[in-house]
Amino acid sequence: MIQIPIYVVVAIVLIFIAIAVITFMLGINYRKRVAEAQYGSAEAKSRRIVDDAIKDAEGIKREAKLEVKEEIYKIKSDLDKEVKERRNELQRLEKRVLQKEETLDRKSETFEKREQSLSDRDNALKKEKERVEIIKQQHLSELEKISGLTLDQAKEYLLKSVEEDVKHETAVLIKENEARAKEDIDKNARHLLAHAIQRCAADHVAESTVSVVSLPNDEMKGRIIGREGRNIRTLETLTGIDLIIDDTPEAVILSGFDPIRREVARVALEKLIVDGRIHPARIEEMVEKAKREVENIIREEGENATFDAGVHGVHPELVKLLGKMKYRTSYGQNVLKHSIEVSQLAGIIAGEIGIDVRVAKRAGLLHDIGKAVDHEVEGSHITIGANLCKKYKESPVIINAVEAHHGDVEPESLIAVIVQAADTISAARPGARRETLELYVNRLEQLEEIADNFKGVEKSFAIQAGREIRVMVIPDQVSDDEMVILSRDVAKEIEGQLEYPGQIKVNVIRETRSIEYAK
């Protein structure tokens, strides 16, 4: 194997390196010349582009200036045209204003002339009025001399004459209207009500407010009282009713405010008498049984009432309240029987005049429902009844009939008017109600007192158990025409101040007598 000397290798390597360096330097030099040539070309090109851009910009600038000048010219022309139009419009308006001012001036002159003319006329009228007034005074003076009356006396005489004529005409007109109305209304109303009363026969009479329990013998009184009164105290405490044991033979009187409690006490006492074992424990047991029995009776009576009246679909609570009215009285009249009677009467009247019979019966049956709880709830039975009907979803017609049956509110339907009439018929029927002697006497006194308070009344007398009042007037103070007005005024005053069943007849009497003796 041939070995190459190291120096030869080194020489070769150095030669290659020199060649590489020379080549590299030549490449760099070549690239530099090429780059310089390219740079010179790019610079020349960029100058051309800049020159072209400047030329284009100047052209665009010239075009823009021309367009702006044209736009300015156009706007200026438009403004000149608009200014010219506005100027013309202002000239027209100025002409119109001048014309209106001239017109107003002419009108003002005309008004001033008219005002002056009116002022002259007013002055002339004032002078004429003064002249007329002087003539009038002269005439009045002449008339006063002729008639012998002053002006005030003549006025008083004239007013009195006119007043008498008006009173006479008013009285005549009232009489004629009443006569015509009564001819038709009274005839139809009497026929209708008589027919209704005839078809609704009621056999019940006034009831007592106390209960009497019969005893088998007087010895039972001692057993009821018990040792040291413990039995009677227990019974009174449990029932809330007073037991009156007096000298009445074989009888005990139960007295209390609540009629249902009184009925419970009556039933319990009768059971104790039959049982014979009377002591506190037995009394308590019998009172509980009596309460349950009375509750059953109340429910059954309510159901029977709706059946008798022909009214269906009544709320169970209202049915229960109807049953409670069995033990409630008004002026001695049983309220439940009165309600059934009113229901039947209202149904008959409604049938006669051709309106809904079922609604009329329902309103008549429920019209006094408030009396079932009026001793438990504050307020009048009318308000309580209306609230109960609202609570249990009765119709507005029924509610108004309940509210209006005593005239507290205005009736809004014929049903309400029918219930008013039926309630009055039932209450005014002979034997239906009773009054205590004290209430009766007070009512008669109040009736006479109301009539006596009117001017010109000499004396009044309440007759026919308060169904009629006769008013005697002083003939010199009350004329025949004034009697008609006086009777109406007395009737209205009685309606406003008194509460009474049925109706009261006001009879005004004027009598003039002349007495002389032949000697």
Secondary structure by P-SEA (a helix, b strand, c coil): cccccaaaaaaaaaaaaaaaaaaaaaaaaaaaaaaaaaaaaaaaaaaaaaaaaaaaaaaaaaaaaaaaaaaaaaaaaaaaaaaaaaaaaaaaaaaaaaaaaaaaaaaaaaaaaaaaaaaaaaaaaaaaaaaaaaaaaaaaaaaaaaacccaaaaaaaaaaaaaaaaaaaaaaaaaaaaaaaaacaaaaaaaaaaaaaaaccccccccccbbbbbbccaaaaaaaacccaaaaaaaaaaccbbbbbcccccccccccccaaaaaaaaaaaaaaaaaccccaaaaaaaaaaaaaaaaaaaaaaaaaaaaaaccccccaaaaaaaaaacccccccccaaaaaaaaaaaaaaaaaaacccaaaaaaaaaaccccccccccccccaaaaaaaaaaaacccaaaaaaaaccccccccccaaaaaaaaaaaaaaaccccccccaaaaaaaaaaaaaaaaaccccccccccccccbbbbbbccccccaaaaaaaaaaaaaaaaaccccccbbbbbbbbbbbbbbbcc
